[in-house]
């Protein structure tokens, strides 16, 4: 359920970009981010770096496109969104608090969070998401600067990158558990709430 809520704004944005304007798509993404933030607050959960940052990205770009430059191409809008989420992922790691750790800390015991490998597992998983965003940025840049490329190539890269990151998020904790045993691997196994 958590991974669905995390990905919902981006999924809605991507689908809406195929059938409606960038402004509608961006503000819909921002509204879904806000709804998830309100839901988390109502359940006593913390404000997440990824959710808040994504809401700012969607709303800021929506305002820019609607007020400043309504003729921005869909590829440029997708590139801007992917760049924003990439920067959020990268910044969270540089700030020494990978964004996945916020989700993980809400789902594990203090003992598990203190185990060796817990923080490292979150860096690795956040890094996988940053890489996925980077690949999506590259594909959107290619569509923007080489307009002869078919649009489906960007969609293919986006789906492959996202699905690979989801698979890795589920696979990596199990891999750590198998490699390091139940005690050492437990910290990674429970690290990303994205697996639920």
FENRA-V542959 format. One record per residue. RES is the residue in one small letter. PSI is psi in whole degrees, 0 to 359 (NA if undefined). D_LAST is the distance of its C-alpha to the last C-alpha in Angstrom with 2 decimals. Layout:
# FENRA-V542959
res->RES psi->PSI d_last->D_LAST
res->RES psi->PSI d_last->D_LAST
This chain:
# FENRA-V542959
res->x psi->319 d_last->6.19
res->x psi->317 d_last->6.11
res->x psi->327 d_last->6.79
res->x psi->315 d_last->9.23
res->x psi->324 d_last->10.85
res->x psi->318 d_last->11.27
res->x psi->346 d_last->12.84
res->x psi->314 d_last->14.71
res->x psi->322 d_last->17.79
res->x psi->323 d_last->18.29
res->x psi->315 d_last->17.93
res->x psi->316 d_last->20.34
res->x psi->312 d_last->22.63
res->x psi->316 d_last->22.83
res->x psi->315 d_last->23.61
res->x psi->328 d_last->26.04
res->x psi->337 d_last->27.79
res->x psi->337 d_last->28.83
res->x psi->350 d_last->30.43
res->x psi->190 d_last->31.54
res->x psi->158 d_last->32.75
res->x psi->323 d_last->31.00
res->x psi->312 d_last->31.73
res->x psi->316 d_last->29.96
res->x psi->316 d_last->26.96
res->x psi->314 d_last->26.79
res->x psi->330 d_last->27.27
res->x psi->317 d_last->24.67
res->x psi->317 d_last->22.10
res->x psi->319 d_last->23.41
res->x psi->321 d_last->23.29
res->x psi->319 d_last->19.64
res->x psi->314 d_last->18.89
res->x psi->318 d_last->21.15
res->x psi->319 d_last->19.53
res->x psi->320 d_last->16.09
res->x psi->315 d_last->18.11
res->x psi->318 d_last->20.02
res->x psi->314 d_last->17.04
res->x psi->316 d_last->15.66
res->x psi->320 d_last->19.29
res->x psi->333 d_last->19.80
res->x psi->7 d_last->17.00
res->x psi->19 d_last->18.60
res->x psi->160 d_last->16.16
res->x psi->160 d_last->17.76
res->x psi->126 d_last->18.84
res->x psi->140 d_last->16.77
res->x psi->313 d_last->18.89
res->x psi->314 d_last->17.14
res->x psi->313 d_last->17.26
res->x psi->316 d_last->20.80
res->x psi->319 d_last->22.05
res->x psi->322 d_last->20.91
res->x psi->318 d_last->22.58
res->x psi->318 d_last->25.70
res->x psi->308 d_last->25.68
res->x psi->311 d_last->25.42
res->x psi->318 d_last->27.92
res->x psi->315 d_last->30.24
res->x psi->322 d_last->30.46
res->x psi->316 d_last->30.90
res->x psi->318 d_last->33.75
res->x psi->312 d_last->35.26
res->x psi->321 d_last->35.30
res->x psi->329 d_last->36.65
res->x psi->331 d_last->39.20
res->x psi->307 d_last->40.24
res->x psi->84 d_last->39.75
res->x psi->356 d_last->38.88
res->x psi->17 d_last->39.76
res->x psi->136 d_last->36.94
res->x psi->152 d_last->35.80
res->x psi->323 d_last->32.33
res->x psi->321 d_last->31.87
res->x psi->323 d_last->32.82
res->x psi->314 d_last->30.37
res->x psi->320 d_last->27.46
res->x psi->317 d_last->28.73
res->x psi->318 d_last->28.87
res->x psi->312 d_last->25.30
res->x psi->322 d_last->23.98
res->x psi->319 d_last->26.35
res->x psi->315 d_last->25.16
res->x psi->324 d_last->21.46
res->x psi->315 d_last->22.68
res->x psi->323 d_last->24.82
res->x psi->313 d_last->22.07
res->x psi->312 d_last->20.01
res->x psi->316 d_last->23.24
res->x psi->321 d_last->24.50
res->x psi->323 d_last->21.48
res->x psi->319 d_last->22.06
res->x psi->330 d_last->25.81
res->x psi->3 d_last->25.43
res->x psi->34 d_last->23.74
res->x psi->74 d_last->20.51
res->x psi->139 d_last->18.03
res->x psi->332 d_last->15.91
res->x psi->337 d_last->12.53
res->x psi->327 d_last->14.04
res->x psi->319 d_last->14.13
res->x psi->319 d_last->10.41
res->x psi->317 d_last->10.32
res->x psi->336 d_last->13.40
res->x psi->353 d_last->12.12
res->x psi->357 d_last->9.63
res->x psi->163 d_last->12.07
res->x psi->163 d_last->15.65
res->x psi->326 d_last->18.61
res->x psi->315 d_last->19.61
res->x psi->318 d_last->16.54
res->x psi->334 d_last->16.90
res->x psi->352 d_last->20.55
res->x psi->150 d_last->20.16
res->x psi->140 d_last->21.62
res->x psi->344 d_last->19.40
res->x psi->309 d_last->16.70
res->x psi->317 d_last->18.35
res->x psi->317 d_last->19.29
res->x psi->321 d_last->15.81
res->x psi->324 d_last->14.92
res->x psi->316 d_last->18.22
res->x psi->314 d_last->17.61
res->x psi->318 d_last->14.29
res->x psi->322 d_last->15.90
res->x psi->322 d_last->18.93
res->x psi->320 d_last->17.30
res->x psi->322 d_last->16.36
res->x psi->319 d_last->19.92
res->x psi->318 d_last->21.38
res->x psi->316 d_last->19.74
res->x psi->321 d_last->21.23
res->x psi->316 d_last->24.49
res->x psi->322 d_last->24.77
res->x psi->323 d_last->24.26
res->x psi->313 d_last->26.93
res->x psi->316 d_last->29.28
res->x psi->321 d_last->28.96
res->x psi->325 d_last->29.65
res->x psi->320 d_last->32.51
res->x psi->317 d_last->33.93
res->x psi->327 d_last->33.93
res->x psi->317 d_last->35.53
res->x psi->351 d_last->38.23
res->x psi->75 d_last->38.82
res->x psi->348 d_last->38.89
res->x psi->346 d_last->40.10
res->x psi->141 d_last->36.72
res->x psi->143 d_last->35.06
res->x psi->328 d_last->32.22
res->x psi->338 d_last->30.06
res->x psi->319 d_last->29.98
res->x psi->319 d_last->28.08
res->x psi->320 d_last->25.64
res->x psi->314 d_last->25.24
res->x psi->317 d_last->24.58
res->x psi->313 d_last->22.07
res->x psi->316 d_last->20.05
res->x psi->316 d_last->20.40
res->x psi->313 d_last->19.50
res->x psi->313 d_last->16.36
res->x psi->325 d_last->15.18
res->x psi->319 d_last->16.20
res->x psi->320 d_last->14.26
res->x psi->313 d_last->10.97
res->x psi->315 d_last->12.11
res->x psi->320 d_last->13.22
res->x psi->325 d_last->10.09
res->x psi->324 d_last->8.57
res->x psi->318 d_last->12.14
res->x psi->314 d_last->13.49
res->x psi->319 d_last->11.97
res->x psi->321 d_last->13.08
res->x psi->315 d_last->16.30
res->x psi->320 d_last->16.96
res->x psi->316 d_last->16.61
res->x psi->322 d_last->18.99
res->x psi->318 d_last->21.32
res->x psi->1 d_last->21.72
res->x psi->170 d_last->21.17
res->x psi->320 d_last->19.00
res->x psi->309 d_last->20.36
res->x psi->323 d_last->20.35
res->x psi->340 d_last->17.21
res->x psi->325 d_last->15.24
res->x psi->321 d_last->15.40
res->x psi->325 d_last->13.76
res->x psi->328 d_last->11.30
res->x psi->358 d_last->9.86
res->x psi->303 d_last->10.93
res->x psi->118 d_last->8.43
res->x psi->348 d_last->5.79
res->x psi->344 d_last->5.54
res->x psi->346 d_last->3.81
res->x psi->NA d_last->0.00
